[in-house]
Amino acid sequence: MVLVKQAVILAGGRGTRLKTLTDNLPKPMISINKRPFLEYFGNGSTFGIKIKYSIGDISFEAGKRIKNVEELLDNNFLLMYCDNYCPLNLKEKILIV
């Protein structure tokens, strides 16, 4: 078992599969039940966590996005995409088995 204390959310890309919805809005900001899929989280202090942002070119593939933040990453981290829904309680410890 590995205790994971860090999560990475990939929120880049062109959003081509959601075309028309993403013409003028980033994919994670599309409204679901009258709220953006991902909120504006700021530095995370409201949620009791620390958030850092990395901004790269929209053409970067997932691997390059991760490589660009390599120095910020723990050895073990949870990787998620911004357009996948997975309800997690981030206040609980996350174990990967």
C-alpha positions in Angstrom: 0.0 0.0 0.0 1.1 3.5 -0.8 -0.2 6.6 1.0 -0.8 9.3 -1.6 -0.7 12.9 -0.3 -0.7 14.7 -3.6 -3.1 15.0 -6.6 -2.5 16.3 -10.1 -5.4 17.5 -12.2 -4.7 17.8 -15.9 -6.9 20.6 -17.2 -5.4 21.3 -20.6 -6.2 20.4 -24.1 -8.5 21.7 -26.8 -11.7 20.0 -25.7 -12.5 18.9 -29.2 -14.9 16.2 -28.1 -17.0 18.9 -26.4 -16.9 21.3 -29.3 -19.4 24.1 -29.3 -19.3 23.9 -25.4 -15.6 24.7 -25.5 -15.5 27.3 -28.2 -15.4 30.1 -25.7 -14.9 28.3 -22.4 -12.2 26.0 -21.0 -13.4 22.4 -20.7 -13.2 22.3 -16.9 -15.5 25.4 -16.6 -18.4 23.9 -18.5 -21.5 24.1 -16.4 -22.9 20.9 -14.9 -26.1 21.4 -12.8 -25.6 25.2 -13.0 -22.0 25.1 -11.6 -18.7 24.8 -13.3 -17.4 21.2 -13.5 -14.3 22.5 -11.6 -14.6 25.5 -9.4 -12.0 28.3 -9.2 -10.0 26.9 -6.3 -7.5 29.7 -5.8 -4.6 28.6 -3.6 -6.7 25.9 -1.9 -6.7 27.5 1.5 -10.5 27.6 1.6 -10.4 23.8 1.4 -7.5 23.2 3.7 -5.1 22.2 1.0 -2.3 23.9 -1.0 -2.7 24.3 -4.8 0.0 25.3 -7.3 -0.8 25.9 -11.0 1.3 25.2 -14.0 0.4 26.9 -17.3 1.7 25.4 -20.5 1.0 25.5 -24.2 -2.4 24.1 -25.2 -0.7 21.7 -27.6 1.2 19.9 -24.8 0.3 16.3 -24.4 -0.3 14.9 -20.9 3.3 13.5 -20.6 4.8 16.8 -21.3 2.5 18.6 -18.9 3.6 16.2 -16.1 7.3 16.5 -17.1 7.1 20.3 -16.8 6.1 20.0 -13.1 8.3 17.1 -12.3 10.2 19.1 -9.6 6.9 19.7 -7.7 5.8 16.1 -7.7 6.0 13.6 -4.9 7.2 10.1 -5.8 3.5 9.0 -5.5 0.6 11.1 -6.6 -2.9 10.7 -7.9 -3.3 11.8 -11.5 -6.8 12.8 -12.7 -8.2 14.5 -15.8 -10.3 17.6 -15.4 -13.3 16.2 -17.3 -13.6 12.9 -15.4 -15.9 12.7 -12.4 -14.6 10.7 -9.4 -16.1 11.7 -6.0 -13.3 11.8 -3.4 -13.1 13.1 0.1 -9.8 14.9 0.0 -9.8 15.3 3.7 -9.4 11.5 4.1 -6.1 9.8 3.4 -5.9 8.3 -0.1 -4.4 4.8 -0.3 -3.4 3.2 -3.6 -3.3 -0.6 -3.3 
